[in-house]
Amino acid sequence: MAECGASGSGSSGDSLDKSITLPPDEIFRNLENAKRFAIDIGGSLTKLAYYSTVQHKVARVRSFDHSGKDTGQEHEPPYEVSVQEEVTARLHFVKFENTYIEACLDFIKAHLVNTETKVIQATGGGAYKFQDLIEEKLQLKVHREDVLSCLIKGCNFVLRNIPQEAFVCQGDADAEFRFHSHPHGFPYLLVSIGSGVSIVKVEAEDRFEWIGGSSIGGGTFWGLGALLTRTKKFDELLQLASQGQHANVDMLVRDVYGGAHQTLGLSGDLIASSFGKSATADKEFSKEDVAKSLLHMISNDVGQLACLHARLHGLDRVYFGGFFIRGHPVTMRTITHSINFFSKGEVQALFLRHEGYLGAIGAFLKGAEQDNPNQYSWGENYAGSSGLRSASPGLGPTQRARSGTFDLLEMDRLERPLVDLPLLLDPASYVPDTVDLTDDALARKYWLTCFEEALDGVVKRAVASQPEALDAAERAEKFRQKYRDKLQVLRLQPFAYGSLTVRSLLDTREHCLNEFNFPDPYCKVKQRENGVALRGFQSVVRALDALGWEERQLALAKGLLAGNVFDWGAKAVADVLESDPHFGFEEAKRKLQDNSGIDLILGVFPFVRELLFRGTEVILACNSGPALNDVTHSESLLVAERIAAMDPLVRTALREEKLLLVQTGSSSPCLDLRGEPGLGSRSDRSERGVRWALVSAPSPDLCVFERQIEKEQTRRLRGPGALPDVLGLGLGLGQAGRAPGPQVGAGTGDLSPQVHASRALDPGAGPQAP
């Protein structure tokens, strides 16, 4: 912990906190490499944004340099593994109360080393109030930005880059929030509830129109709440409201009409008059009930106003943001109820996980336009982000106080923009995870326990992956603590990072491993397994080629299944592999369990070889980054090179580009057909009258699509413009998140129309083994 303080009064008066203890490793991270700043200062909260470069370790693989050396060593590893330093870009967003602004500015200034910028973009009402203080402390010139344009830029940015940014509030259901993974589109309505209310119609990235607003907003709730309850802090007012009963203060429909309300078609629980009972009841009302009534009054009013504007402009989606929301379930439920009631279910109220950062993000983007940040894709770094927190009573006082003081979001720049797999008919309906652990409490408990129990094994492999690093054990223990803390947060708040799935648990673990410089704990395991599998490749394909056609197809399919039903993340499989290091291909086929080298080299490549023999062009898509013991794209290139040296069919296919190896853009062991760099639009190969297949391998999910273009036959049978047949197969555990077992399909949602026919492969002799 590092203590920082501010001694002068600055321009902010005595209300600012003059001393604050900050954990620098947790709050203002990578400040020494900060390059550009932006700040959004509202009535109660400050949101700081900055860009930094982050140096971390990456696992690299390369072929051995055999120049002048004897290459005849039988048990030499198939490639060399090294850990190198790499610099990547990261966006940091920190939210804290205005009372801490002076101390935080002092802390930032003390830790800045080589910032490139001389200007800080600023938005919000506080950009005027605190301008002199900011310029004095940071020695940066304040450039004020328009509030609404910053909000729109920020909103579009998070909706575009964070798949599960938007969610609906479930009312009183067990799962408080249900997240939307659908791509966002235009137009939509953005309702910002700050001190007042602004309503904006957004028609495109940079085209929007302010269409209405109200003076009755968050400032009204705060001001009236302070007068009525003598409670000055906004979060304390929300806490009071969560414990109150508004019906003790509000006059309901049944209080006015008695039983006659049923003849009017109205629910007796509807509010007929906010605070209506306070005029006639001769009693004192509790602070909790008063706060709850006030919260309902403001929320219902905003919801009705937003609904009327949405209906007037023919819009069916309304995004809500602003400091009034604060991730507070009662507020969001009331607004949702109001929207549903007045629109009769035709308008949807949507909320944002990071609504508090929209202004800061937009201001940052305006200051970084010369770098064109929108040309990249950005991904949320779970290891450095607080996640969505509810005001649920299940949170302890320490957690509530902590989330009310500092909140964090980090986003890492991805190497290239991501696109959806072109074969997806409707990306908006595609959901890669078929089980939502947020909803299924039993499955959630099972998987959280599995991941916690697996921590010892992960720590052990992490240390083993860096035998020459003296601090590996210390870093591994820090990883253990951080990931265990994340699991504890997810037990209490399963919606913290969107829908909780096996994928998100694995992604969070990978992010935490990377945070402590363990880029690929399984790199040595994969190196060893791939070496063993390569030595067995020729004998496996000879055995396959000796089989009859039907037997060969069954054997090939079984080889694929052997590597793709389970993964190292499954505890039972891990136990088998730990107890028997010589567990091999035949054992895997008998038990249908996974081993990385077996999976790719003895499972996928023989299948690819069969497709090549039939004249099918193949795209082999592998993970861009490491996850568990799944092969990465860089490893697949070296493995393919070694196989090509043994097999003329594979060698010719690589040379003639009939076998392509591409990246998926993913670092997850679970299959996701969203975001596939390197595939681009529908391949022009389809125009050359050839077959092509996409094989995603290897992970606990397997996806194989085969497409055959036979132009003349297609025209004869179906007419001009008809789509070809496709053989589709999807198998996996990772997408399911339930008990082990294969599943047909790669998540919910359809592939394009050509993925509908299962055709028998043409009988014939197999390829000749080398």
LINJO-V429025 format. One record per run of one state. SS is the DSSP state (H for helix, E for strand, L for the rest). FROM is the first residue (numbers start at 1). TO is the last residue. If there is no record, write none. Layout:
[[SS,FROM,TO] [SS,FROM,TO]]
//
This chain:
[[L,1,1] [E,2,5] [L,6,12] [H,13,15] [L,16,18] [E,19,22] [L,23,30] [H,31,33] [E,34,41] [L,42,44] [E,45,62] [L,63,79] [E,80,97] [H,98,111] [L,112,118] [E,119,123] [L,124,125] [H,126,129] [L,130,130] [H,131,138] [L,139,140] [E,141,144] [L,145,146] [H,147,161] [L,162,165] [E,166,169] [L,170,176] [E,177,180] [L,181,187] [E,188,193] [L,194,196] [E,197,204] [L,205,206] [E,207,214] [L,215,217] [H,218,229] [L,230,233] [H,234,242] [L,243,245] [H,246,248] [L,249,250] [E,251,252] [H,253,264] [L,265,270] [E,271,273] [L,274,275] [H,276,279] [L,280,286] [H,287,312] [L,313,316] [E,317,321] [L,322,328] [H,329,343] [L,344,347] [E,348,352] [L,353,354] [H,355,367] [L,368,368] [H,369,371] [L,372,372] [H,373,375] [L,376,377] [E,378,380] [L,381,381] [H,382,384] [L,385,396] [H,397,405] [E,406,413] [L,414,423] [E,424,424] [L,425,426] [H,427,429] [L,430,430] [E,431,431] [L,432,440] [H,441,453] [L,454,454] [H,455,464] [L,465,471] [H,472,492] [L,493,501] [H,502,515] [L,516,522] [H,523,545] [L,546,548] [H,549,564] [L,565,570] [H,571,579] [L,580,584] [H,585,591] [L,592,595] [H,596,613] [L,614,615] [E,616,623] [L,624,631] [E,632,632] [H,633,646] [L,647,647] [H,648,655] [L,656,658] [E,659,663] [L,664,683] [H,684,688] [L,689,690] [E,691,696] [L,697,700] [E,701,708] [L,709,710] [H,711,718] [L,719,725] [E,726,732] [L,733,747] [E,748,748] [L,749,750] [E,751,751] [L,752,770]]
//
